């Protein structure tokens, strides 16, 4: 968390470069897993579930209950889609680029998530997947082996880092705006003389995130209770 906060304080450019590096590592892994999984399903892997058009049936998803559950997952998957808008004042061609990036992100994520859900749907039986905590690592272990499974553990960890960085950078700008408008103390709206970033606001947001993570870890339980 300290490293992520330091990068956020340094500015948007270092944060963007780190995000690109993380995305490359993550997408290479998830892409390899998705393609391997789809190949396994379509060619009848030993532990895969044969493809069936019933996957798209309303009854298969348990009607409205399953649909609502899917919507909740989708909301979580799209979290922070609007981060680019928060940085419009620090973006080239601020009248065009932030909006374009947000629209492109939503469309790209929709296509990517649809493909991933379809590709990973039948990789392993549902009952086996429910019994394992890290779904991606388990699927990778079953269809490919230990190497890809470990890669997916790394990808999930890097994804958490990337999400934290995006959230801190974007929320710090929101805090800055609230400080400038007098909703929050004016101190959080002050920027560093050379970095031009809201240092206090960034650190405050990171502290809240860290506290939330600790409280979540202390209060979390297993499915069995």
C-alpha positions as CSV (number, residue, x, y, z in Angstrom):
1,X,0.0,0.0,0.0
2,X,2.9,2.4,0.8
3,X,4.4,1.8,-2.7
4,X,1.1,2.3,-4.4
5,X,0.5,5.5,-2.5
6,X,4.0,6.8,-3.3
7,X,3.4,6.2,-7.1
8,X,0.0,8.0,-6.8
9,X,1.7,11.0,-5.2
10,X,4.3,11.1,-8.0
11,X,1.6,11.8,-10.5
12,X,-0.7,10.5,-13.2
13,X,2.1,9.6,-15.6
14,X,4.0,7.2,-13.4
15,X,0.7,5.7,-12.3
16,X,-0.4,5.2,-15.9
17,X,2.9,3.5,-16.9
18,X,2.6,1.2,-13.9
19,X,-1.0,0.4,-14.9
20,X,0.1,-0.5,-18.4
21,X,2.8,-2.8,-17.1
22,X,0.4,-4.5,-14.8
23,X,-2.2,-4.9,-17.6
24,X,0.2,-6.5,-19.9
25,X,1.2,-9.1,-17.3
26,X,-2.4,-9.7,-16.3
27,X,-3.9,-9.9,-19.8
28,X,-1.2,-12.2,-21.1
29,X,-2.1,-14.7,-18.3
30,X,-5.9,-14.4,-18.5
31,X,-5.7,-14.6,-22.3
32,X,-3.7,-17.8,-22.3
33,X,-6.0,-19.3,-19.7
34,X,-9.2,-18.3,-21.6
35,X,-7.9,-19.7,-25.0
36,X,-6.7,-22.9,-23.3
37,X,-10.0,-23.3,-21.5
38,X,-12.1,-22.7,-24.6
39,X,-10.1,-25.2,-26.5
40,X,-10.5,-27.7,-23.7
41,X,-14.3,-27.3,-23.6
42,X,-14.8,-27.4,-27.3
43,X,-12.6,-30.5,-27.7
44,X,-13.9,-32.4,-24.7
45,X,-11.4,-32.2,-21.9
46,X,-11.3,-34.9,-19.3
47,X,-12.8,-32.7,-16.6
48,X,-14.5,-30.1,-18.7
49,X,-18.3,-29.6,-19.1
50,X,-19.4,-30.1,-22.7
51,X,-20.7,-26.9,-24.4
52,X,-24.5,-26.6,-24.3
53,X,-26.8,-23.8,-25.5
54,X,-28.6,-24.2,-22.2
55,X,-25.9,-22.1,-20.7
56,X,-27.8,-19.1,-22.1
57,X,-31.2,-20.2,-20.8
58,X,-33.1,-18.2,-18.3
59,X,-34.0,-21.4,-16.4
60,X,-30.3,-22.4,-16.2
61,X,-29.4,-19.2,-14.4
62,X,-32.2,-19.8,-11.8
63,X,-34.5,-17.1,-13.1
64,X,-34.6,-13.7,-11.6
65,X,-32.4,-14.7,-8.6
66,X,-29.5,-15.8,-10.8
67,X,-30.0,-12.7,-13.0
68,X,-29.7,-10.4,-10.1
69,X,-26.7,-12.2,-8.7
70,X,-25.1,-11.8,-12.2
71,X,-25.9,-8.1,-12.1
72,X,-24.1,-7.7,-8.8
73,X,-21.0,-9.4,-10.1
74,X,-21.2,-7.2,-13.2
75,X,-21.3,-4.1,-11.1
76,X,-18.2,-5.2,-9.2
77,X,-16.4,-6.0,-12.5
78,X,-17.1,-2.6,-13.8
79,X,-15.9,-0.8,-10.7
80,X,-13.7,2.3,-11.4
81,X,-14.7,2.4,-15.0
82,X,-15.1,6.2,-14.6
83,X,-11.6,6.8,-13.3
84,X,-10.5,8.5,-16.5
85,X,-13.1,11.3,-16.1
86,X,-11.7,12.1,-12.6
87,X,-8.4,13.0,-14.3
88,X,-9.7,15.2,-17.1
89,X,-7.8,18.3,-15.9
90,X,-4.5,16.4,-16.1
91,X,-5.2,14.9,-19.5
92,X,-4.2,16.0,-23.0
93,X,-7.1,17.2,-25.1
94,X,-9.3,17.3,-22.0
95,X,-12.4,18.0,-24.0
96,X,-12.2,14.7,-25.9
97,X,-9.8,12.1,-24.5
98,X,-11.4,11.4,-21.0
99,X,-14.9,10.8,-22.5
100,X,-13.5,8.7,-25.4
101,X,-11.4,6.6,-22.9
102,X,-14.4,5.9,-20.7
103,X,-16.6,4.9,-23.6
104,X,-13.8,2.7,-25.1
105,X,-13.2,1.1,-21.7
106,X,-16.8,0.2,-21.2
107,X,-17.2,-1.3,-24.7
108,X,-13.8,-3.1,-24.4
109,X,-14.6,-4.5,-20.9
110,X,-18.1,-5.7,-22.1
111,X,-16.5,-7.7,-25.0
112,X,-13.6,-9.0,-22.8
113,X,-15.9,-10.1,-20.0
114,X,-18.3,-11.8,-22.3
115,X,-15.6,-13.8,-23.9
116,X,-14.0,-14.7,-20.6
117,X,-17.2,-15.9,-19.0
118,X,-18.0,-18.0,-22.1
119,X,-14.5,-19.4,-22.3
120,X,-14.2,-20.3,-18.6
121,X,-17.8,-21.4,-18.2
122,X,-17.2,-25.1,-18.7
123,X,-13.6,-25.5,-17.9
124,X,-14.4,-27.5,-14.7
125,X,-17.6,-28.7,-13.1
126,X,-19.4,-26.0,-11.0
127,X,-19.2,-28.1,-7.8
128,X,-15.4,-28.4,-8.1
129,X,-15.1,-24.6,-8.7
130,X,-17.2,-23.8,-5.7
131,X,-14.9,-25.9,-3.5
132,X,-11.8,-23.9,-4.4
133,X,-11.1,-20.3,-3.3
134,X,-9.1,-19.0,-6.2
135,X,-11.2,-19.9,-9.3
136,X,-8.6,-18.8,-11.9
137,X,-5.7,-20.6,-10.3
138,X,-7.8,-23.8,-9.9
139,X,-9.0,-23.7,-13.5
140,X,-5.4,-23.1,-14.7
141,X,-4.1,-26.0,-12.5
142,X,-6.7,-28.4,-14.0
143,X,-6.4,-27.6,-17.7
144,X,-2.8,-26.6,-17.9
145,X,-0.7,-27.3,-14.8
146,X,1.2,-25.7,-12.0
147,X,3.0,-23.0,-14.1
148,X,-0.1,-21.3,-15.4
149,X,-1.8,-21.7,-12.0
150,X,1.0,-19.8,-10.3
151,X,0.9,-17.2,-13.0
152,X,-2.8,-16.6,-12.3
153,X,-2.1,-16.2,-8.6
154,X,0.4,-13.5,-9.6
155,X,-2.1,-11.9,-12.0
156,X,-4.8,-11.7,-9.3
157,X,-2.4,-10.1,-6.9
158,X,-1.3,-7.6,-9.5
159,X,-4.9,-6.9,-10.3
160,X,-5.5,-6.0,-6.7
161,X,-2.6,-3.6,-6.8
162,X,-3.8,-2.0,-10.0
163,X,-7.3,-1.6,-8.7
164,X,-6.0,0.0,-5.5
165,X,-3.8,2.4,-7.5
166,X,-6.7,3.5,-9.8
167,X,-9.0,4.0,-6.9
168,X,-6.6,6.1,-4.9
169,X,-5.6,8.3,-7.8
170,X,-9.2,8.9,-8.9
171,X,-10.6,9.4,-5.4
172,X,-7.8,11.7,-4.4
173,X,-9.0,14.0,-7.3
174,X,-12.5,13.8,-6.0
175,X,-11.3,14.8,-2.5
176,X,-9.3,17.6,-4.0
177,X,-12.4,19.0,-5.7
178,X,-14.4,18.7,-2.5
179,X,-11.7,20.5,-0.6
180,X,-11.7,23.3,-3.2
181,X,-15.5,23.6,-2.9
182,X,-15.3,23.8,0.8
183,X,-17.1,20.5,1.4
184,X,-13.9,19.1,3.0
185,X,-11.0,21.0,4.7
186,X,-9.0,23.2,2.3
187,X,-5.8,21.4,3.2
188,X,-6.8,18.3,1.1
189,X,-7.0,20.6,-2.0
190,X,-3.4,21.8,-1.8
191,X,-1.1,20.4,-4.4
192,X,2.7,19.7,-4.2
193,X,4.7,22.6,-5.6
194,X,6.6,20.5,-8.1
195,X,4.6,17.3,-8.5
196,X,1.3,19.2,-8.7
197,X,-0.5,16.4,-7.0
198,X,-2.8,16.5,-3.9
199,X,-0.4,14.8,-1.5
200,X,-2.5,15.1,1.6
201,X,-5.7,14.0,-0.1
202,X,-3.9,11.0,-1.7
203,X,-2.4,9.9,1.7
204,X,-5.8,10.4,3.4
205,X,-7.5,8.2,0.7
206,X,-4.8,5.6,1.0
207,X,-5.2,5.5,4.8
208,X,-8.9,5.0,4.5
209,X,-8.4,2.1,2.0
210,X,-5.8,0.5,4.3
211,X,-8.1,0.7,7.3
212,X,-10.9,-0.8,5.2
213,X,-8.6,-3.7,4.1
214,X,-7.6,-4.4,7.7
215,X,-11.2,-4.3,8.9
216,X,-12.3,-6.6,6.1
217,X,-9.5,-9.1,6.9
218,X,-10.4,-9.1,10.5
219,X,-14.1,-9.6,9.9
220,X,-13.9,-12.0,7.0
221,X,-15.1,-15.6,7.4
222,X,-15.2,-18.7,5.3
223,X,-18.3,-20.0,3.6
224,X,-18.6,-22.6,6.4
225,X,-18.5,-19.8,9.0
